[in-house]
Amino acid sequence: MKPYVPQYVGTVTKYVFVDSPDTTPQDIATAAYEIAQGVMIKETCFGCQITGLPEDVKRIVDHLRLLDPFRIFIKDRGFPPGDSRRCRADLGGARPGYLGHEYEMGLVRYFSHGLKETDGMTKQALKKAAGNELPVEEPLDAEILEKLFSEEK
């Protein structure tokens, strides 16, 4: 097996997702390209991926969030674009994580609504709006969990 040699030591990669009737993934990617300054930008169907030094990526992400603050979401990515351990060109077919992104994108409109509704609320107003605290579930006993897994086989 060939040893893995990282190409982008010291960098981070972030996903920028957008789910908005006003801002498209192309708008996000274009805005990122305009201020990239040596940072790698990869346009995607959901927004873009940004790879670079942490401070540069943060600067770009902060700028992009201003475009549509309630409908743009940022997520860490463990691998830079083209990484041979995850790249579909090397592995064949779609990367498994994209199915997760598709599922998450179906949920973000609820987060967007909540962010918009609570924007500018004080801590006391947020607490009042939340009403009763949600019950905390007891953790599942390890023996019960083990029994459930053994029954699956």
Secondary structure as UniProt FT lines:
FT   TURN            9..10
FT   STRAND          12..18
FT   HELIX           25..34
FT   TURN            37..38
FT   STRAND          40..43
FT   STRAND          47..52
FT   HELIX           54..65
FT   TURN            66..67
FT   TURN            69..71
FT   STRAND          72..77
FT   TURN            81..82
FT   TURN            84..86
FT   HELIX           88..91
FT   HELIX           97..118
FT   TURN            119..120
FT   HELIX           123..130
FT   HELIX           142..152
//
